[in-house]
Amino acid sequence: MQVQFYQLTSVGDRATNEDCMARIISDDYVLCMVADGLGGHQGGELASRYFCQSMLALAPQYHQSMQHAPQATIMAWVDNAVDEMQKLFADEVVANEAHTTCAILYLDEHQVVTAHCGDSRIYRLNADEVLWRTQDHSFLQKMFDRGEVTEQEMGSHSAQNKLTRSINVAKQQSVEVFTYPAAQKGETFVLCSDGFWGGIKSHEWLELAQPESDRQELAKLAQMVVLRAEGKSDNVTVQWLRCL
């Protein structure tokens, strides 16, 4: 597939970066993912890294089946990745306490498939509007759905980190999967952790979708997010992809 792609990550004002990002860009398909780890004793950092690492390693096994049964395939893919993730943990106690969000985007010439868990997001945009974003698995998303907070207020709300779903080796929850029509030329996709979307203003999403937007625009907004947090920035991770 012909795409333009950029990604970046920053520790922000945290001591460590518990976010992870990964991608495969081939002639046949694109796989992008962002994961945001949660858990003490480096558990979150390991969970996000091991999950992304396992998803990439399993791609040759699963991507062919995405043509015929995308929802079932990607759910099995994630399930197997969690099995592999568990094998990578040296400490069972840390593994059981470690969680990660995930936002996974799969593109080929026929379809767009998303799989997400937690509050890492995927946005689909064109130059005129945000076509959609994934809906967080969080108490804050429920508040938004009830009209109790605005989209802009979600980024700084005290309940932002209260998730209702996350990836863990116990497999108590799984991803939510959606399939969409194939991407159109010029459309932009953004995958990001809450450290990025929480500091972006509504009109700034469209700045990322303009034909002239590029790596510099992405870096400028990521830097702005950290500055707006005034010393309390979370890890900031974002992937930007445009279909050519």
Secondary structure, 3 states (H helix, E strand, C coil): CCEEEEEEEECCCCCCCCEEEEEEECCCCEEEEEEEEECCCCHHHHHHHHHHHHHHHHHHHHHHHHHCCHHHHHHHHHHHHHHHHHHHCCCHHHHHHCEECEEEEEECCCEEEEEEECCCEEEEECCCCEEEECCCCEHHHHHHHCCCCCHHHHCCCCCCCCECCCECCCCCCCCEEEEEECCCCCCEEEEECHHHHCCCCHHHHHHCCCCCCCHHHHHHHHHHHHHHCCCCCCCEEEEEEEEC
